[in-house]
Structure formats: C-alpha cells, structure tokens
C-alpha cells in the first residue's frame, strides 16, 4: 500500500472509535439558549439537531451560528433603538444597545420570536426579531433566528458504518461540509466524523504508508512536506481567486461586536489581537465569544 | 545618472529585465514624481481606465494595442499591477517607465496588492527573488508603492478608486486627508479604500469576508455620490467574468483587465474608455496569444492528503 487514498479506501468509518462520553444532540424544540448552553457545557463546537415530530435530523447547530445570531441581533437592536427614538412601534425590542447576547437569546425565546411563521410585510413578523412599523418601509427579508432555521444552515450529512473512510474524507474536504455523522441501526447518530478523527486514523496507520511516514511527500504535486510554512501558505492562498487579508486581526480598542462581525464575515475560528505595529498580543476565538455570551 | 526611458521601455517590452541599479534609480525617480501628486489625482477626460492587470504582461501589451499606445491615449490604472501573474516585474517596470516618460498621460493609483505583506504571499516577492536573485528589487518596488496616489477624479464627476469606500472615508476630502505614505494597514481608511467591495444585496456597510475593508450597498453609494457631487464610482478589485460589471442603477462600475485571470479563470477583460463628455464605452478583450501558452501560476493543489 502506498498512498493515503489507498489506505482510506480500504477502511470504513465504522472502524473509527465512538466517543467515550456518548453522542450529544439537541432537539429542534429547544430554545437557542438551551442549545448553546449544551455546546458550552460539553465543550463541543457543534451538535446534531433532531426534529422529534419529523423523526429526522435537520442539521447541525454550530458555535458559528451564535456569531451570526449575535451580529443579527445587535443590528436589530440598533435598528429598534433608531425606530424607538422616532416614536412608538408595536413589538419593538427594548432599545438597549448594550443588551447582552444572553438576554437577546432569552428574549427571542420568551417572546415567541423564535416560532416559524411567515413574515407579514409591514407588520410585526413573529418569525424573526426584525421590526416593521407601519410608518417605515417594509424591511428587507431577515433570516429567521430560531434553532431549526439555524440548524438548517449546516446541512445534515451522514454515512453508514460500511462507508469507506475515503468517501468521508472527500466530503469533509469540501469546504461546505464541516460535519458528518454515522447513523446506527436505530437511525440515530452514533458517531461524529471529523477531519481530526480521520487524521488520527492516519497517524495510527503510518506504518502502512511508509513513504508518507518518512515525509517523502506523496502529494500528487510532489512538493515536499519539508517545505517551510510560508511557501506552503503561498501555494494555498494563491489557489484562492479572491484575495483575503494575510492575517485576520483586530486591535485592543476594537469592541467585542467588531470581533463578532469579523469572525462571522471571514468564517475564521480566531483572530489575532495586534498592536499598532501589527505585533501579536493575544488570540480571540469563537469559543471565547461563546463563553462571553453564556457567562455574562 | 542619465537614463533613456524610451530605451528602457523598448527593452522591457522585449521582456529584457533592467538591472538592479537601474530599477533603484527608476524607483527613486518615481518616488520624487509621486511625492508631488496628491492623494486624489484630478484627470481630464478623455481617458482610458484600466482595472487589475496582475502581472499578466502580455495582456498589458494587448491593452495598449486595443486602447491605443501611451501617450496617444491617456490612461488611468486602478492598481493591482503585480502578483498572481508570471510577469509582475516586467509589468510594474513598464508602467513605471511610462509614468516617468509621460507623467501627464498616465496615472497609476494604488491597489491592495501594492503592499509588502500581500506581495510576499501572492507571488511578486518570489518573482523578484527568482528573476534577480535578491529581494532588494522587491524592496525598491514596495518602497515606491508607498508613494502611489490612492484615488482619482475624472473631470470632478467620476470618482475612481481601487476597492471602494468605508465608514471612515465617505467624502473625497476625507481621502485627501489620509496619510498615504506607508504600507497598507489591515484596517482604517487606507485599508477601506483598497479592500472594500460593493454588495448588490445590501444597503449599508458590512464587515467584509476578505478580513479587511467593508462591503457597501446602494444607499452608501448614492449618499457618497450626492455628498461629493459625483455621478459615478469606478473601481476594480473584483474579478468580472464579462470584464466589467455595472451596479446600483449605473452609479458604480467594476472594471477588470486581466483576461483568463491566473491563467485559469476563463474570463474576459475590459478597459473603460471615458470620452470627452464622460460617455463610457467598454472595450472588451481576451487573453493575448502569448498568455495562452503560459502555464497556470500555481500547480494544481490537491484538496486533501490523498
């Protein structure tokens, strides 16, 4: 056996270890606060969401969805404050620009904003936290921020136990698929397949791919794993058509709101906090934001 | 040092590299010239506007065939002269020589790739090292980039910039006040001008997925045009498969001048001819025959360890 692809094609996802503490999942009827609390308490990045009425999984809830919600909720909060300052409006959320994310999530859940109903143009939309007053133009369509709709942003994909690891690796290699599940005989998730799990498998089987193990690279483009990281990054970055900033960063004076927006826009997991000379000071991550939201 | 710029232009057109000391002299001369140019350069129509060219030298020569030679045609280049393509050195050397030779006939404004950190990542640094055996040439060029103007106004009616606008640069006066003589930072007004993009779906500013700059919508564009008494915004920075894109009820245009970008995108390119009465005409072209023979700028990247 020579290549990683040969190795992965000869083994199945059923051979990967199941999680020691079992599978964590949430039901689609949970509130956003309950769901994000599950992520935080179990120190996990995402969780499958199960719809008991339909008897099926509808997607994954990801910590990144909290970022998206925070950006949306903050913008809605500011919009509400603007409208409130111009006169009374039915159903306006409290005009408190400093409202914490936690209170926004709780308010969205308690006031019925999270139920899925159609938006009614020109009137208060129960399906979202957006506000429409009769005197203002109908708002642009807003995303619905409840658990089912957030979960559907991350499509649920699964493979059976006898699916080859190669197939799982190809799916996860596609940028749009970050999560993959293995379903058990009962149709419930029994294992979450991640890139790191596959990497661990490769690590445990390096003896079967001696060329790769000896760092004589078996990448098709023949470039060496011994290349320096900057050369590697140049190759990766130039493969992308759209330019991106070389480093995603923020400054100490930037607000948490700015960090949230930047994490959401770039889909990065973390930002460097840099000084005026671009020297790194700290790192701020999605998990930090999640802790802030739930502990604040 | 006395330099025959016509000879330099002739040599570089034949892809004959100029020696390091000559590059140094030309860059220093360029800096002296650019020091006298304001942040926002005023240009009179007619002028032909060119978007990103990204080191695609044969396609730059094609631009001069299609649009007319300089100085017979006035040109405004909107930045991103280097990176990605195989001939960034030749491209920037040619444009620099043309600017020095015909300073009033060609205007070069800065793009986000005219920056140290970006050129280290996207090819220009590597190319300088490969062609000259030293990074010193890269240093000369990037020092010169710090002096490039950052915007232009055609007859005070058409605002031209590489990327776009941002929350801190919503007036032309604000752009005039920027300290431009430095590397492009990752945030702030200079970054916003170099990195921002229009968003046809939105109305206002949003943080950009590029990690620098903002996206801006129709309301922002209308407000900018009204406040600054301009009719139109011309910019580059984004690949357009048809060579150009017009947005926001004809108030903003993206011009893209690198055909078959990265030798693999299969796109058309355009240059925008702005006539004496500010009428706009797109001249669309495809890659030069010599460019067709160029290998892709980077080897095919495997998705995974497969």
Interface residues (C-beta under 8 A of the other chain):
Chain A: X3 X4 X5 X8 X140 X166 X169 X170 X173 X174 X202 X212 X219 X220 X221 X223 X230 X233 X234 X235 X236 X237 X238 X239 X241 X242 X243 X244 X245 X246 X247 X248 X249 X250 X251 X258 X261 X262 X264 X265 X266 X267 X268 X278
Chain B: X84 X112 X113 X117 X118 X120 X121 X122 X123 X126 X185 X186 X187 X195 X203 X206 X207 X208 X209 X210 X211 X212 X238 X239 X261 X262 X265 X297 X298 X299 X300 X301 X302 X303 X304 X305 X306
